[in-house]
Amino acid sequence: MVNLPSNKKAIEVKWVFKTKVKSSGEIAKYKARLVAKGFLQKPGLDFNEVYAPIARIETVRLIVAIASMRKWTMSQLDVKYAFLNGPLEEEVYSRQPPGYEKIGMEDRVMKLNKALYGLKQAPRAWNKRINGFLQKQKFLKCTT
């Protein structure tokens, strides 16, 4: 927690609550996620670049078809909390989460080291992180 620099603006955050339900209708678990109100961010002030490549559905279909034709095994994975693993390049500050304001320090903000869901730069930060890891594993990026 730090004092907000005069040239920066703190991003508002909110809690998003979700109830996960089993197929039987019984409650499986309760989830809470702290989300940044990224729609309030201003380009050039709060973030610089947001571009992160995505796979088009045509590309995914092509890869599946080639793998099927050549009888390759395929795997998929889901990285839990993926966006929360992307280190931020910019200085980003957020307000304290509602209900968790530190008494006597209500005017302080949190300096974020890693992305939060909702930040405009979260997808790019995650993409840079996973790209770096895959390159260390000797994967090569396709140029087409």
C-alpha positions as CSV (number, residue, x, y, z in Angstrom):
1,M,0.0,0.0,0.0
2,V,1.4,3.4,-1.0
3,N,0.4,7.0,-1.4
4,L,-1.0,7.7,-4.9
5,P,1.5,9.7,-7.0
6,S,0.2,13.0,-8.2
7,N,0.4,12.1,-11.9
8,K,-1.5,8.8,-11.5
9,K,-5.1,7.8,-11.0
10,A,-6.2,4.8,-9.0
11,I,-8.4,2.3,-10.7
12,E,-11.6,1.4,-9.0
13,V,-12.2,-2.3,-8.2
14,K,-15.3,-4.4,-7.3
15,W,-16.1,-7.8,-6.1
16,V,-17.8,-10.3,-8.4
17,F,-19.6,-13.1,-6.6
18,K,-20.6,-16.4,-8.3
19,T,-22.3,-19.5,-7.1
20,K,-21.2,-22.7,-8.8
21,V,-24.0,-25.3,-9.0
22,K,-23.6,-29.0,-9.6
23,S,-25.8,-30.7,-12.3
24,S,-28.1,-31.9,-9.5
25,G,-28.9,-28.3,-8.6
26,E,-26.9,-28.5,-5.4
27,I,-24.5,-25.7,-4.6
28,A,-20.9,-26.8,-5.3
29,K,-19.0,-23.7,-4.1
30,Y,-19.1,-20.0,-3.8
31,K,-16.5,-17.9,-5.7
32,A,-15.4,-14.3,-5.3
33,R,-13.2,-12.5,-7.7
34,L,-11.7,-9.0,-7.4
35,V,-12.1,-7.2,-10.7
36,A,-10.7,-3.9,-11.9
37,K,-13.1,-1.5,-13.5
38,G,-10.9,-1.4,-16.6
39,F,-13.5,0.5,-18.6
40,L,-12.4,3.6,-16.6
41,Q,-8.8,3.3,-17.9
42,K,-7.6,5.9,-20.3
43,P,-5.2,5.0,-23.2
44,G,-1.8,6.5,-22.9
45,L,-2.4,7.4,-19.2
46,D,-3.3,4.1,-17.6
47,F,-2.0,1.7,-20.3
48,N,0.0,1.7,-23.5
49,E,-0.6,-1.5,-25.4
50,V,-3.4,-4.0,-25.0
51,Y,-2.9,-6.2,-28.1
52,A,-2.6,-9.9,-27.4
53,P,-2.9,-12.4,-30.3
54,I,-5.8,-14.9,-30.2
55,A,-6.4,-18.1,-32.2
56,R,-9.0,-17.8,-34.9
57,I,-11.5,-20.6,-35.0
58,E,-10.4,-21.5,-38.5
59,T,-6.9,-22.0,-37.3
60,V,-8.0,-24.2,-34.4
61,R,-10.1,-26.3,-36.9
62,L,-7.1,-26.6,-39.2
63,I,-4.8,-27.8,-36.5
64,V,-7.3,-30.4,-35.3
65,A,-7.8,-31.6,-38.8
66,I,-4.1,-32.0,-39.5
67,A,-3.6,-33.7,-36.1
68,S,-6.4,-36.1,-36.9
69,M,-5.2,-36.9,-40.3
70,R,-1.6,-37.6,-39.0
71,K,-3.0,-39.5,-36.0
72,W,-1.2,-37.1,-33.5
73,T,-2.4,-37.0,-29.9
74,M,-3.7,-33.7,-28.8
75,S,-4.0,-32.1,-25.4
76,Q,-5.5,-29.0,-24.0
77,L,-5.0,-27.2,-20.8
78,D,-6.7,-24.5,-18.8
79,V,-4.6,-22.2,-16.7
80,K,-6.5,-21.2,-13.6
81,Y,-6.2,-17.6,-12.8
82,A,-4.1,-17.0,-16.0
83,F,-4.5,-13.3,-16.1
84,L,-3.3,-13.0,-12.5
85,N,0.1,-14.3,-13.6
86,G,0.9,-11.5,-16.0
87,P,3.4,-9.0,-14.5
88,L,2.6,-5.4,-15.3
89,E,5.0,-3.1,-17.2
90,E,3.2,0.1,-16.3
91,E,2.7,1.5,-12.9
92,V,-0.9,0.7,-12.0
93,Y,-2.6,1.6,-8.8
94,S,-6.0,0.4,-7.5
95,R,-8.3,1.5,-4.7
96,Q,-8.5,-0.8,-1.7
97,P,-11.1,-3.6,-2.2
98,P,-14.6,-2.7,-0.8
99,G,-15.0,-4.2,2.6
100,Y,-11.2,-4.5,3.1
101,E,-10.1,-0.9,3.5
102,K,-7.3,-0.7,6.1
103,I,-8.4,1.5,9.0
104,G,-6.4,4.7,9.3
105,M,-5.1,4.2,5.7
106,E,-8.2,4.8,3.7
107,D,-6.4,7.3,1.5
108,R,-3.7,4.8,0.5
109,V,-3.9,2.7,-2.7
110,M,-2.4,-0.6,-3.8
111,K,0.4,-0.6,-6.3
112,L,-0.2,-3.7,-8.5
113,N,2.7,-5.9,-9.5
114,K,0.6,-8.3,-11.5
115,A,-2.6,-7.9,-13.6
116,L,-6.1,-8.1,-12.3
117,Y,-9.1,-9.3,-14.2
118,G,-10.7,-6.3,-16.0
119,L,-7.5,-4.4,-16.6
120,K,-7.1,-3.5,-20.3
121,Q,-3.5,-4.7,-20.3
122,A,-4.2,-8.0,-18.6
123,P,-4.4,-10.1,-21.8
124,R,-1.1,-8.7,-23.1
125,A,0.7,-9.2,-19.8
126,W,-0.4,-12.8,-19.7
127,N,0.5,-13.4,-23.3
128,K,4.0,-12.0,-22.8
129,R,4.4,-14.3,-19.7
130,I,3.3,-17.5,-21.5
131,N,5.4,-16.6,-24.6
132,G,8.5,-16.2,-22.5
133,F,7.9,-19.6,-20.9
134,L,7.2,-21.4,-24.1
135,Q,10.4,-19.9,-25.7
136,K,12.4,-21.1,-22.8
137,Q,11.0,-24.6,-23.4
138,K,12.4,-24.3,-27.0
139,F,9.0,-23.8,-28.7
140,L,9.1,-21.8,-31.9
141,K,6.5,-19.2,-32.8
142,C,4.9,-19.7,-36.2
143,T,5.3,-16.7,-38.4
144,T,2.2,-17.2,-40.5
